[in-house]
Amino acid sequence: MKYAILTGLLLAGCGAVTTQAPQIGGAVTTGPDTCNAAAHQGLIGMDAASSLALPEPKRLVGPNDAVTTDFNASRLNIQLNETDNIIAITCG
């Protein structure tokens, strides 16, 4: 739940281009795709090592990782579950 809230805060106040991005817990949020996250949605369900080929800037966020609240519209956020599988790819 806290990651869904954090992701919502990261997406607040962005541009007009929108897409649907999956979030933790199955909720879907509409927000801008400023980092081309939609192009990488095929990696969801794969191992974290799959994210190594993604362009910079990017950050991997595990379920117990502390995350800063700085927003970078061009950065890919790769959210991982407890087994290090990708569960969401968003901008911020």
Buried (B, 14 or more C-beta within 10 A) or exposed (E): EEBBEBBBEBBEEBEEEEBEBBBBEEEEBEBBBBBBBEEBBEBBEEEBEBBEEBEEEBBBBBBEEEBEEEBBBEBBBBBBBEEEBBBBBBBB
